[in-house]
Amino acid sequence: PAKKKPSIDTLVIKNLTRTDVSNVKIQVEKLKGVFTCNIILADSFCSNGFRERNYENNKITISWAGKNQHHTIGPITINMSQALTEINKNDNKPYTAVIELQNEGAFDAYFELPNSK
């Protein structure tokens, strides 16, 4: 059988800072798509599901405001881990893209499988 390309159907933005963040925006350069969350409370998250689409390693730009500072990161790409695709190769479940906003404008971005422990 033809190998199914990895796909994504959810985006989660986690606020790991000590303060609320606002005007969170993720822009997918190629798709002209924008995902926004007006406010994400400290130690909380914002999540959005969408129609399953193939992972294409598109460039994204992340911006947000916190503690009177505006942060912009990107354009960056989020790499799909080989170990994760190996775990998922039989099930072919759609992945969740996770972006963690951290203190001082730091961040992390990765993929995870739903309900994976």
Sequence and secondary structure as in RCSB ss.txt:
>XXXX:A:sequence
PAKKKPSIDTLVIKNLTRTDVSNVKIQVEKLKGVFTCNIILADSFCSNGFRERNYENNKITISWAGKNQHHTIGP
ITINMSQALTEINKNDNKPYTAVIELQNEGAFDAYFELPNSK
>XXXX:A:secstr
      EEEEEEEEE SSS EEEEEEEETTTTEEEEEEEE TTEEEEEEEEEEE     EEEEEEETTEEEEEEE
E     HHHHHHHTTT   EEEEEEE GGG EEEEEE TT  
